[in-house]
Amino acid sequence: MTNKTQEVVGIHFPFPFPPYPIQKDFMAELYQVLEAGKIGIFESPTGTSPKSLSLICGALSWLRDFEQKKQQEEARLLEPGADPLGGGRDQPPLSSSSCQEPPDTLRPAGEPDWVTQFVQKKEERDLVERLKEEQIRRRKREERLQQTRHNAQLKYATKRLRQEEEETESLLRLSREILAAGTEAEQLEQLESGEEELVLAEYESDEEKRIACGVEEDEDDLEEEHITKIYYCSRTHSQLAQFVHEVQKSPFGKETRLVSLGSRQNLCVNEDVKNLGSVQLINDRCMEIQRSKHKKNRAEEDKPKKRQQETKAACPFYNHEQMQLLRDEILVEVKDMEQLVTLGKEAWACPYYGSRFAIPAAQLVVLPYPMLLHAATREAAGIRLQGQVVIIDEAHNLIDTITGIYSTEVTGSQLCQAHSQLLQYMERYGKRLKAKNLMYIKQILYLLEKFVAMLGGRRGRFPTPFICLLLGTELKTINDFLFQSQVDNINLFKVKLFGFTERYGAVLPSSRLQPKLTGFQHFLKSLQPGVTEAPATPVEEDEARAPRPTSPLMHIEGFLAALTTANQDGRVILSHQGSLSQSSLKFLLLNPAVHFAQVVKECRAVVIAGGTMQPVSDFREQLLACAGVEAERVVEFSCGHVIPPDNILPLVICSGPSNQQLEFTYQKRELPQMMDETGRILCNLCNVVPGGVVCFFPSYEYQRQVHAHWDKSGLMARLAVKKKIFQEPKRASQVEQVLMAYSKCITSCGQVGGTVTGALLLSVVGGKMSEGINFSDDLGRCVVMVGMPYPNIRSPELQEKMAYLDQTLPRAPGQALPGKALVENLCMKAVNQSIGRAIRHQRDFASIVLLDQRYARPSTLAKLPAWIRDRVEVKATFGPAFAAIRKFHREKSGPS
């Protein structure tokens, strides 16, 4: 494929092939949103681009032009005799730094002219100096990357040098330990081997922790200026990998500095750590092995931090020189996560930290949702959003995603386990702890006791997890919960577990899961009642793959952080289940905008994109308006589908073959006549639709009921005459197997012929196959939606969210209450995602059948995607609907 350069309104968009007109419109609108610093909501149906290619070419074209304009303006300002502060107003920003203030500041009225001139001259000199420094940094970076590009052997030479240094450092460290062993002061009490690491050091501030866990701020190579860049995030690592591959194939693939960020679980190359399996255990172990395993004397603590950090890193891949080299290798050529891991193993450098070192100089940063949307994670990764561009793809569930990231739950069992561990730790090591640490441990113990009491647990030396006299669910405001639990006098902003969870978080109850335990892990293991050493027994395959338990302190730390949320923005749900171990405390975030506000405030522009974004009112009202975004800053763009209008047949069917009205409410959908009518409709459709038919039900339970009823009534046998029947599995591990069998059946039926013309797949809205699965061509010639998948209105969480929206959002004249609109929108978002599984490219075709007369309401039709809404037909009776479907498929694929 030859690259084509497209020009839209004077803007050049390199593209790997001649784009469709709607792709040109998409890129042009995206360019304008980034240029004007807007918030864009972009809807591009899957199959129109792919969408990611339009995002890549549109956004990187803007970044290319932005950098060129910026460098041209810098050159102009650095010319002899130029007036740095007298330039035009339309010039781009003069500094890539996210923290620079504009040079023009208001002066107090009445200042003498000589003062004004002096200040102006100083600002001019400062601006010129800043531009010169930036040019020098840019030149050094380009030279460094050029050297890396043409000297692939450099990393191996550096690796050998580092190994020699490590051998020397190891010998020096051993000598110091031997000398120190004979001069140590008498201890309060003889500790067992490995226990010296258990006594917490003096409490450290957040800033001190950042320095201790990372790299010194005065190192020029690592404190590089953050250039203007684009942050692209999506939901899953597979989606991010697909995006990176699109960048590699695009016209920008050779010249873009791209870095992929991920979790330690995806990027760790230390096999001993990676084999722990659980994300939290991997995080815990990574943090632990970066810390010194030997207690340092005061003389060592006074040594320069930089050298101290290099000597105490225990992971062989946590090597600053090699990670700087890896940083340059990342920036030289676009790499996906697998290539990054391979390179990290070859260079003997950590890809997790090496990729973070590459962020400042990168032009495009690819990362998962939580890393961008969670403020603490964002800060820890070194992500700076000030003046940058953020693109959030697959954003149809963005509100739910933010809510889920900041909502947290702890069980009674976790509270009791944490209390027991902390109490025994304090009794064992209390005399050795610093006063401040001891105070914080006592505060946490007090909090845990009060939380257990709120769940109905008995008071005592150890809260028992087995007895609880309460049943049911309580919902409280944050303030009410704090008052009733008698912890409102404690400043939760200061109550942190001060690294305890990071360093001592892993609780491994069985030696066969980890043969070599640290001293603290042995200590925690001894606290668990009934655990004794036993001969190792064979481990079942499922058991070996099961995630290993992590410390309850991690969950509790998250819950304490959630309780610092403003009272009106969250609720605490107390779930009493008869036993304390099964009961729980859950924090529910009601206002996700409070966390999204920082993103839209700091960024130059934000793009929220997806294949199906309707209804967009949720994004405008719940997310953007509540985050303080002015309505005029929000731009909506929705492009049509590339398919011809006659390649899709969307129908709303209000009644079945026997004139049974179709209304699948909770009261009516389980009636035998309603399930029979659904079966008769599917039988008729399977007779005239070739290939695959995908039928979505509102829930797994309803799908099970209908399947059982059809089995008993004989409808299942009638369906099997024309289509082989498959069911969506509940276990994610079986989805791929079912899809392969479904696809193979359709392919073989098309080749062999016979009475069986394809397959019928019974799926569930919101299940494993309603998102991210493509039913293109014969895999999805007809998509059937049975009923309207409303969420459970009796859910306490949903009821509280509805009440919150009714209180906080204004009600538009003639419109439903915001809470009721939320329920309708949640339903239609699920519908749109499910029916969007079909029609995946320009020559594809399919019929879409909505079985429920409620779909015919104008307010409901308005929430369908535009490319479906403009073509949908409402059929009051089944006869005309069936005739239209039969005619459609005969014309598209010939007689069945």
N, C-alpha and C positions, 0 to 999 in steps of 0.2 A: 504493500500500500504506500503510495506516495503522499507526502505531506502537502496539504493544501493550506494556503494562507487566505483566510476570509477577512473581509473588511466591512465593518458595520459602523456607520456614522463616523468614519475616519479612524476607527480602531481596528488594528490588525489582530486577528485571532488565528494563530496556527492550529490546524486540526488534522488528524491523521487521514481523513477522507472528507469528501464534500459533505458538509452538514446539512441537515434538514432546516427549513426556514424556522421552525420552532426552536431548534438548537441555537441558531444565530440570535433569535430574540432572547433566549435564556441567557446567553453569554453577555449580550449587550446590557441587559437589565442588571445582571450581577455586577458587571463592571461599574455601572453608574451607582449602584448601592455602595460599593467599596469606596469609590471616589468621593461620594458625598457624605460618607460616614453615617449611613442609615442602618436600620434593623430590617432585614429582608426575610419574608416568609415565602419560600419557593416550593412550588408543587410541580413535579415533573413525573408523570406516570411511567412506571417501569416499562422499558421497551422503546422509549422515545430517544434514548441517547446511545449508550447508557448514560444515565444522569451524572455519574461520577466524572465522565469525560468532559461534559459541559462545565462542571464545577472546576475541574483542573485547568482547562484551557482558558476559561473566563477569568478565574482568580489569578492564575500565574501571568496572564497577559497584563492584568492591572499591576501586579507586583513588578513586572519587567519595566513598564512605563514609569511607575512611581520611582524606582531606583534610578532610571535614566534621568528623569527630571531633577531628582535630588542631586545627582552628581554634576549635572550641568549648572545648577544653581550654585553649588559649592565652588565650581571652577570660576564662575562669574564673580562671586564674592571675594575670592582670593586673588583676583587680578589687581595689580597695582592701581591705586586711585579709586577703587570701587567703594561704594557707600553701603556697608553691610546692613545698616538698619534702614536704608531708604528704598529697599526693593519693593516690587509690586505686592499687593495683598494676596494675589492668587498663587503665589509661589508655594511649593510643597514645604513640609517641615524641614528645618535645617539640621536637626539632630536625630539620630536613630535611637538615642537613649530614651527609655520610657519614663525617666524621672526628670528630664530637663524642663525648666520653666521657660516660657517665652521671654525674649529679651526685652519686650516693651512692657514697662510697668508704669502705673500712674504715679505722677510726682505731686507732692503737695503744692498747692497754689501759692504763688508769691515768691518762689525761689529765685534768687539772682540768676542771670543768664549764664554767668561763669560756672555756677554749680551744675546747671542743666547740661552745659556743654561738657563739663568734666565727667559727669555720670555717663553721658552718651558715648564719649570717647572710650571710657572704661568698658562699657558694654560691647562696643565695636571690637576692642582688643580681645576681650574674653571670647566673643563669638568666633573671631578669626583663629584664636588659639585652639578652640574646641574643634573647629573644622579641620585644622591641620593635624591634630591628634587623631581624629577619626580617619583621616586619609592614611596616616602612618599605620594605624591598626589594620585598616583594610588591606594595605599593601603587604604587611607582614603576614596576614592570614592567607592572602593569595599566593605569596611565595612559599609559605609552609605547605599549602595544599598542592601546589605545583611540584614541590619536591617529593611529597608523598606519592603523587600520581606517577612519577617517573622513577621511583626508587622503591620497588616492592620489597627489596631485601632488607630495608632499614629496620623493619619490625623484628626480624630474626636476630640482627646484630644487637638491637636493644634488649632483646630477650636474654641473650647470652650474658650481656653486661649486667643485667638485673640479677640473674642467677648467681653470678660471682659476688655481687654486693650482698645478697641474702646469706650466702655462706659466711661471709665476713661478719655480718651483723649477728648471725646465730652464734658464732664463736665468742664475740664480745659479750652478748647477752648471757651466755653460759658462765663466762668468767665473772661477771657482775653478780650473778646469783650465788656462785660459790663463795665469793667474798662477803656478800650480804648475809649468808646463812649463819656465819659465825658471830655476827655483831647485832642480831635482832634483839630487841628488848624482850623481857619476860612477858608472856601473854597473860591475860586475865584467866584464861582457861584453855587447856590444850584442845585445839580443834582437829577434827579428823581431816584426812587428806581431801582436798577439793573444797572444803568448807570456807576457806578464807575469802573466796569470791562472793560469798553470800551476804556479807555485811555491806549494806548500802553506803556509798560514800556520801559526802555532804551534798545537800540538795543543790541542783543546778538550775539556773534560769533557762528559759527557752532559747535565748541567744547562745548561752554556753553550750547547750545541748547540740545546737546546730553546728557549732565549731568543732565539738568533740566528735560528732558523727560524720562530719564532712571534711571539707578542705579549707585551708586558710584563705581569708578574704584578700590577703595581700599578695597572693600569687597571681601575677599578671596573666599567665596562660589560662587560668581557670576563671578569672573574674573578667572575662571578655565582655565587651559591650553587646547588649542585646539589639540586634538590628530589627528593622520592621519585618515581620514574618506573618505567615498564615498558620493558624492552628486548626487542623482538621480532626474531628473526632466522630466516632461511630460507636455502635453498641457492642460489637463482638470483635475478637481478634481476627476471625476469618474475614469479616467485612473490611477491616483495616488492611489485611494482606491483599485482598482483591483491589483495594484502592491504590496501594503501592504498585501493584502490577500494572494498573492502568497508567500511572505516572511514568513507569518505565517504558511503556509502549507509546506514550504521547510524544509530541514534538519537543516537550520540555524535559524529557527523560535524561538527556545527556548533560544539561546545564544547571539542574536544580539541586540545591543542597538540602537533602531531605533526611530527617531522622525519625525513626519509629520508636516510640516509648511503649513500655509494657510492664507487667508485674514481674517480680522476682521469679514467680513460678514459670513464666514464659521465657525469661532471659538468663536465669542462673545457669552457669556452666560448671559449678562445683558439684560433682556427682554426689558427694556425701550429704550436701544440703538439699539438693534437688530431689533426692530419693525419699525425703521425709513426706512428700506427697501433698500434705495440707498447706494451703497458702499461708495460714497464720504461723504454722511451725517453721516454714521456710523463712518467713520474715523474722521470726524470733531468733532462729539460729544464725541468720546472716548478721543481725545486729550484735549477737553475742560474740561471734568469732572476730568481730572487728575490735572488740575491747580486750584489754590486757588480761591475761589469765593469772597474772602474778601481781601481788600487791606491791605498789610502788612506794618507795620511801620519799621523804620530803624533797630530797635533793633531785630525784628524778622528776618530781612534779614541777620543779622550778626551771627545768630545761625548756628551751624554745619549743613551742607547740608543734611547729612544722616537723622537726626531726622526731619528736616524740610520737607523732601520728604515724610516721613511716615505720618506726620500729615496733609498734604494737599491733599492726594489722596482721591477723593470723591467717586470713584467707589468701592462698597463693595467687588468686586472680585479682585481689584488691591491691593493685600496684599502680601508683600514680603515673609513673612514666609510661607504662604500657597502656594505661587508660587514655592518656593524652594522645598517644599514637593511634589508638583505636578511634578516638574522636575524629582525627584527621582522615582516617580510612573511611569512616562513615560519611563524612562530608564530601569526599572526592567523587563518590558514585552512589546512585540510589540503590538501597538495599532493603529487602524485606526482613522480617524478624528472624526467619530461619537462616538467611545469609548472615545476619548480624551475629547470631549465636555461633555459627561455624567460624566466622572471623575471630570472635572472642576466644574460642578454643585454640585457634592457630596462633594468635598473638599473645596467648596467656594473659588476657585482660578481661575484666568483668564487663559484659555488655550492658548490664543494668545501670551501672554508674557511668560507664563510658558514653552511653547514649545521652545521659543527662549533661555531660560535659560539652556535648555537641549542640545543645539547645541555643546558646547565644548567637552563634554564627549561622544557624540553619535558616533557610528561607521557608521551608514547609515542615511542620512538626505534626506527626500523625500519632494519635493517642486515643485510648478508650474513654468512654463517658466519665467514669468516676474520677479519673485523674484530672480532668478539666473542671468538672462541676463541684467537686468536694474541695473546699477552700484549704483545709489542712494538707491534703494530699498534693494539691497544686503547689502550695508553698514548699513542701518538702522536696518536690521534684525540681524546683528551681524555675518554675514557669511564671513569667511576668506578662500580664495581659495589657498593661498600660500602653495605649496607642497601637495595639495589634489588631489583627483580623481573626475572628473565630468563625469557623463553619461547622455547624452541628448537623450531621447527616442522619438519615433514618430517624427523624425527630418526631414522628407521629406520637410517640409515647414519652416525650420529653418531660411533661409535667409529672407523670407517674414515676419516671426515673429519678428525678430530683427528690420527690417525696420518699421513694424507697431508699435512696442513699443516706438521707438524714433521719429516717425512722429507725428505731432500734428496739430490741426486746431482750429481756433477761428473765430467766426462769427462777423459781424458788430454789431448785436444786443448785443452780449456779451461784445464787446468793449465799446459800449455806456452805457450799464448798469453798468459796472465796473467804468467807468469815473464818472457817476452820483453819485454812492455810495461813492466813494473815495472823490469827491469834497465836498459833503455835510457833510461827516464825518470830513473833515479837517476844514470846516467852523464852525462846531459845537464844536469840541474839540481841535482845533488848538492851543489855548493858553495854553492848558494843556500838549501838547506833548513836548518831548525832542527835541532839535534842530536837532539831527541827524535823528530822525524818521520823522520829518517834511520835511527835505530835501529829504528823500527817497520817501515820498508820492508825493511831487511835481514832482520829476523825473518820477515817474510812470504815473502821470497825463499827463505830457508832452509826454511820449511815446504813451499813449493811443490816444491823440489828433492827433499825427502824423500818427499812424496806421489807424485811421478813415479817415484821409485825403487821404491816399494811396488808400483807397477803394472808393474815390469820395465823401465822406461825406462833408457836409457844415461845415464851421468853425463857432463857436459861443460859448456862455457860456456853453451850453449843446449840444454836437453833436446829431443831430436828426437821428434816425434810419430809417426814412421813405423815404428820398429822395436821389437818386443816379443816376447820368446821364450816367454812364458807363455800357457797356455790353461786355461780352467776358472774355477770360482768358489770363493773363500775367504770364510769368515765368521769375524769376530773380535769379541771384546769390545772396548769402547772403550779400556780400559787396555792390552790386548794390542796394539791397533793403535798407540797412542801410543808404547809401549815399542819395538816393532819398527821403527817409523819414526823413532825416536830424537828425538822432539819432546816427550817427557814432562817435560822440564825447562823448558818454556815455559809461562807462565801464559796460557792461551787466553782467559781472561776479559778480559785487558788488551789482547790482540792484536786490535785493531779496524782497519778500513781508514779510520778517522778522517775520514769524509766524502769520501774519495777516490772511492768508488763512486758517491756521490750526485752529486758535482760533475763527475766526469770519466768516468762509466760508459758513455756511449754510444759504440759503435764502429761507424761507418758506412763500409763498405768501398767504396762506390760514390758518386761525386759526383752521379750522376743520381737517387739516392734522396734526397739532400739537397744542393741546389746550394750553399748557404751553410754552410760548416762553421766551427766555432770553431777557435781555434789548437790546442787539445789534440786535437781530432778529426783535424785535418790531420796532427798528429804521429803519432797512432796509425795513421792510414792509411798513413803512410810506412813503418811497421814491418812491414807485411804483404808478404811476398815475392811478387814476380810481379805486383803491382798497379801498373799504369801508367795514365796518363791516356789515354783513348781516346774517340773521338767517341761521342756518345750514340746508342744504337740503340733502336728501338721496344721498349717493354716489354710483354710478354705480360700479359693480364688476370690470370691466376693469379699471375704473378710480382709484379705490382703490388700484389696483395692479400696477398701472403705477409708474415708478420711480419718486421720488420727485426731484424738481429742485435743483441743487447745485450752489454754487457761481461761477460766471464767472471768478473770480480771480484765481481759480485753473487752468483753461484752459490757462489763460494769463501767469501764472507763468511757465507752461510747454512750452509755445511758446517762452518766453524770454530765457529759458534755452536752447532751441533748436537753437536759433540764435547765441549761443556761439560756435557752431560747426565750424570747419575749412571751409573756403570758398569753397574749391573744393569738399567737401564731402556732400553738401546739396544744395537744391534750395528752394525758396519761391514762391508759386503759389498764385497769386491774382485772385480770381474768382469773377467777377462783374456780378450780377444777376438783375440789374435794380433797386433794392431797397437795401439800405444799410444793413437792417436787415438780408437779405438773402445772401448777399455777404460774402466772407470769405478770410482769410489768412491761408494758409496751408504750413507747413514746411515738405519737402520731404527729407528723408535721402537717399542719393545715395550710400553711402559706409558703409554697415553694419559691415564690417570688422574692422572699427575703434573702435567699441565697443566690438567686440568679441576678439580683440587682447589682451585685459587685461586678459581675461579668459584663453586663451591658454598660455600666458606668465607666469602667476602665478601658474597654475596647474601643478602637476606632470605629469598627463596624462588626455586626454579628449577622450571620446568615443561618436561618433555620430551614432546613431542606428535607424533603421526603417525597416518596412516590405518591402517597395519599395523605394529605394534610387536612382535609376536610373532616369536621367543621373547624375553621380557623378561629372562631370566636373564643374558644378556650385559651388559645395562645395570646390573643389580644387582651382579654379581660383578666384572666387568672394569673398570667405570667408577666406580660409586658406592662400593662397599665398599673398593676400592683407593684411592679418594680420601679415605677416612676418614669417610664418611657413616655414621652409625649406622642400623641396619636400621629402627628405630622412626620415623625421620624420613622414610622413603620411603613414599609412598602410590601404589598402583596403581589405575587406573580404566579400565575397558574397557566401552564401551557397545555394545549390539547394533546391528544394522542396521535401518533403517526399513522395508525391504521385507518383505512378508508371507512367512512360511516357505515357502509353495508357489511362490514366484517364483524359487527357486534350486534347482538339482539338482546337487550335487557328488557325483562318483562316483570311486572308485578301481577301475580295471580291471586284473585280474591276468593275464589271458590274452586272446589275440586270436581272430578268427574260426576259424582253423585249430588252435586250442588250443595255440599257441606261447606258452610262458611269457614274460611281459614283465618283463625285468630288464636294463635298459640300463647295465650296468657297462662299464668301459673294455674288458674282454676280450670282451664279447658284443655290444655295440651295433653294431659294424661288420660283423657276420655278415649275409650276404645275406638269410637267412630272417627275421632281426629287422627289417631295413629293409622287406622285403616285407610283413610282418605290420603294421607301422606304416602303410604305404600302404593296405592293405585296410581297416584301422580308419577311416582318414580318408575313404575312398571311401564307406563305410557312413554315416558321420556327415554327410557333405555331401549325401547323398540325402534326409535327413530334417530337417536343420537349415536354416531359412530365413535369408536375409541373410548376415551375415559370420561366418566361422569364423577364429579366430586360433590358430595352432599355434606353440608355443614349443619350440625345440631348445636343448640345453645349450651349444652353441658354434657359431660361424660355420663352423668347419671341418666339424663333423658335419652341419650343415645343407647345406653344399656337397656332401658325400659322398652324403647321402640324395637330394638333388635329382638328382645325376648318375645314381644307381642307378635312380631312378624313370623318368628319361628313357629309359634303356636298356631297362628292362623293360616299358615301356608304361603303367605306373601313372599317370604324369603326364597322359597323354592321357585316361585314364579319369576322373581328377579334374576335368579341364577340361570334361567334359561338363556337370557341374552347377555348377562354380564357376570363375570366372576367377582365375588364380593370380598372386599378387604376392609378391615377396621383399623383406625388409628390406635396404636398402642399407647398405654399410659407411660411406659418406661422409655425414656429418651434413647437408651441404647438400642432399642428395637426399631426405631423410626427408619433408619437407613435400610434395614433388611426388608421392611414392609414396602417401602418406596421402590426398591429394586425389583421385588416380586410383582408389584403393580405395573411397573414400566415394562417388564419382560412379558407379562401377560398381554398387554395391549399390543406390543410389537409383534408377538407371535400370532395373535388373532388376526391382525391386519395382513399377515403374510399367508397364513394357512386358509383363512375363510371358515365357513361353517356357521352354525347357529349362534355361537358365542361371538359377539362383535367387539368385545372389549372388557372393561372392568369398571366396577362401582366402588368408590372409596368413601367410606363413612367416616367423616372427620368431625372435629369439635372446634367451635369458635374460641379463639384464645389458646388453643392447644398447640401441639408440636408442629402442625402442618398449616396453620393459619397465617404464619409469618415466615418469610425467608425461604419458602419452598416454591419452586417454579413449576407450574403445571402447563407448560407450553405445548403447542401443537396438539397431537392426539392424546396427550396426558390429561388435558382439561378442555374438552370440546363443550362441556356444559358444567356450570357451577350452580348448585342449588343451595339456597339459604332457607332452612326450615325455621320459621318464627323470627322473632327479634330478640337478640341476646342481651336483655337488660341485666345489669348487675343486681346482686342480692340487696334489695331495698331494706331488708331487716338488719343488715350489717351495721354494728355500732359505729364503725369507722366511716362508712358512707353517710349515715344519718348525721354524724357530727360535721362532716365536710359540707353537706348540703346546708345545714343550719349556719355554718360559718359563712358560706357564700351568700346566703340570704341576708345576713347581717352586714356584710362588708361591701358587696357589689350593688350598684344601683340597678333598679328594675326598669327596663325600657318600656315605654308605653305600648300596651297591647301584646307584650311578650310574657312568657312564663317566668316564674321566679327563678333566680340563678341556680338554686339547688335542683329544681326540677329539670332545668336545661342541661345541667351537668349529667344527669342520669341519661337523658336522651342522647347527648353527645358521646358519652362513653359507649353506648349501644352502637351508634352509627360508626364510630371509629373502628370498632371490632368488625362490623359488617364490611366496611370499605377495605380493611386489610384482607379479609377472607376472599371477597370476590375479586380482589386485585391479583390473586394467584394466577389467573388465566390472562390471556392476551399479553405475550411477552416480546413480540417483535412485529414489524410492519405487516408481514404477510400472514400473521396468525389470525384465527377467527374462533369465536365461541359465543354461546348463548348463556345469559345470566338470568336465573329464575329466582325471584323473591317470593316465597310462599307465606304471605300474611297480608290481610287487607289493610293493616295499619301502615304498611309501606306506601299506600296511596295518598296519605295525608300530605298536603303541600309542604308543611313544615319539615316532614321527614324526607321527602324527595329533594328538598333544597340542600340537605346535608350529604347527598351523594356526590362523588367526584364529577366535575363538569363534563368530562368526556362520556360518562354514563348518564348523567342527569339530562343532557340535551337529547338523548336518543331513547330514553325509557318509555315504554308503553304500559298502560294500566289496563288489564283485562278483567272485567267483572265476572266472567264465566270461563270455564276451562276449555270449552270447545274452540273458540277463536284463538286462544293462546296456544293450544296444541297444534292447530293448523299452521300458525305462524312459525312455530319451532320446526315442524316437519318440512315446511317449504324452505326455511333458512338452510337447514343442513343438507337437503337435497341439492340445492343450488351450489352450495360450497364444496360438497364432497361427492355428489352423485347419489343415486338411490342406495339406501341402506339395505 
